[in-house]
Amino acid sequence: MIEINDLYKGFHNKPVLEGVNLAIQKGETVVIIGRSGCGKSVLLKHIIGLLKPDKGQLLIDGEDITAYPKDKLNQLRQRFGMLFQGAALFDSMTVAENVGLGLSEHTEMTEGQIREIAAEKLKMVGLVGVEDLKPAELSGGMKKRVGLARAIAMNPEFILYDEPTTGLDPIMADAINDLVINLRNTLKITSIAVTHDMASAYKIADRIAMLYKGKIIFAGTPEETKNSDNPVVQQFIQGRSQGPIPTLE
Amino acid sequence: MAILIKNLLINLPSALTHVSLVTEQMLIMGVNSLPLVVFTSIFTGGVSAVQAAYQFSDYIPMRYLGTAVGKAVVIELGPVLTALVVVGRVCASITAELGTMKVTEQIDAMETLALDPVKYLVVPRFVAGFVMLPVLVLFSDFVAILGGLAVSVFFLGISSYTFLNGLKMFFHLSDVFGGLLKAFVFGSIIAIVGCYQGFRTEGGAEGVGRSTTRAVVLASVLVLISDYIIASLLFG
C-alpha cells in the first residue's frame, strides 16, 4: 500500500505540491489527472524516490521512504517499475539490453537467461523479434512498449506510468491501455498512472484522482468522476476552456 | 561538483566490476582521439622548432634546438595541447551525451532500475580519462619531437644528428614524469567537468548546447590553471 501524507514540494520558490494526500491500495490502479505542469510527474517521481519532498510523508507498506538512505532506496526501487513519458530507453543499448539491464545488475542470471526473459517480457507487450534493434529504429508506440517491458522485467509489485498514451495515435494508445489492464489482471500489480488523456483514464482506472493547485481535490471511481459535482473536475474531464480553471497561467 | 567527486571516489572500486564499460570509454576517449592528437602534435613539434630557431638566431647555438623542442614538448606543449584537443573532442561529447540522457529522463530511468548513475556513467569515464590522457600525451610527445626534427632537417638546415644530440643533452626522465603528472590531472578534470555539466543539464536541446559550451570553457580554463599550479610546484 502507498500512502501520501501532506506532501509539499517546490522548485525555485514556486510551490508545485501543496499538501497532497492520497492512499493507493494493493492491486489497485489509480490514475492521477490534472493539467499539464500541475505536478503529476513530480508526484510520481516522489513515489519512487527520484525527488525528496520539502515536507510530508510517503509511506510504502507503512514505512516512510522520504528519509531512506541511497542503498535502502535502491532496494525499494527493485520492487518498482516505471514507464516514462518518452520511454527513456538507453540509446546506446539494444532493446534486449534495455529490458534486461536491471536483471543483469541485480541478479546472478547468465546473459542467455536474461535474453530469454527480455524476449518473454517483450512478447507480453506485443513485440517479437526486436531484441537486437536500437531505440532509434523504433516507432513511438514500440518505444513505449519496450519501456513497459523494461518496467516489468524485474516482476515489480508497483508500476508507475507517466503519461502512458501521450503522443500515440488512438489505436496505439488503446493498445497500451489494454496492456496496462492486462498487466494488472495477470500480474496483480499496483499501478499509478498520470495522464490528461481521459479516455485512457476511464478505461484503466479503478479510481481517478485529480491534482489541482498542488492538492488532490477529488478521488473516486471513473463513474463517480463522470458524475462529480465539482466544477473543476467537470471542466477538466469535459475539456472545456470556460470554467474555474484558468487557461492563462 | 564536490558531491559528485565524493560519490566518484566512493564508487571508484566499481570500475573493477564494470570492466567492459571502462574499456568502451577508453576506446572512445583514447584510441579514437589518437588520430587527431597525432595530427596536431606533428604541427606542435614543427612550430616549436620554427619558433625556437627564430628566438635562437644570432645568440644561441642551433645545437641546442633539439633541447628546446624536447623540453617545450615534454613539459608543456604535449600535455597541454593534447588536453585541449581532448577537451574539445571528448569533454564536449561527454556533456552532450549525459546532458541528452538527463533531459530525456534516461538518468532518472537508470535510478528507477536501482542503478547508480555515478557508478555506471561517471566512474568509467573518469578511469578512462585518468588512464588514457597520459597515454595520448606519450604519443603526442613522441610525434611532436618527430615533427620538430622533420622541420629542423627539411626547413631549418639542421642535421638530424645535431637535433637529436641536443635533445639528449639535457634530457631528464623527470621532465617526462612531470608532463605525465599533468596529464593525469588534466584527464581527471576533463572527465569530471564533462560529467558534472552533463548531469546538471536542464531545458531540452538548448540546455544541452549551453552545458556543452560551459563544459568546454570550464575544462579549458581548469586545465590551464592546474597547468600553472603543477608547473610552479615541479619546475618553479
Chai-1 contact restraints between the chains, C-beta under 6 A:
chainA,res_idxA,chainB,res_idxB,connection_type,confidence,min_distance_angstrom,max_distance_angstrom,comment,restraint_id
A,I48,B,T112,contact,1.0,0.0,6.0,A-B,restraint_1
A,L50,B,D108,contact,1.0,0.0,6.0,A-B,restraint_2
A,L50,B,E111,contact,1.0,0.0,6.0,A-B,restraint_3
A,N74,B,A114,contact,1.0,0.0,6.0,A-B,restraint_4
A,R77,B,T112,contact,1.0,0.0,6.0,A-B,restraint_5
A,R77,B,A114,contact,1.0,0.0,6.0,A-B,restraint_6
A,Q78,B,A114,contact,1.0,0.0,6.0,A-B,restraint_7
A,M82,B,T112,contact,1.0,0.0,6.0,A-B,restraint_8
A,F84,B,E105,contact,1.0,0.0,6.0,A-B,restraint_9
A,F84,B,A109,contact,1.0,0.0,6.0,A-B,restraint_10
A,G86,B,T104,contact,1.0,0.0,6.0,A-B,restraint_11
A,A88,B,E105,contact,1.0,0.0,6.0,A-B,restraint_12
A,A88,B,Q106,contact,1.0,0.0,6.0,A-B,restraint_13
A,A88,B,A109,contact,1.0,0.0,6.0,A-B,restraint_14
A,F90,B,Q106,contact,1.0,0.0,6.0,A-B,restraint_15
A,L101,B,L113,contact,1.0,0.0,6.0,A-B,restraint_16
A,G102,B,L113,contact,1.0,0.0,6.0,A-B,restraint_17
A,E105,B,L115,contact,1.0,0.0,6.0,A-B,restraint_18
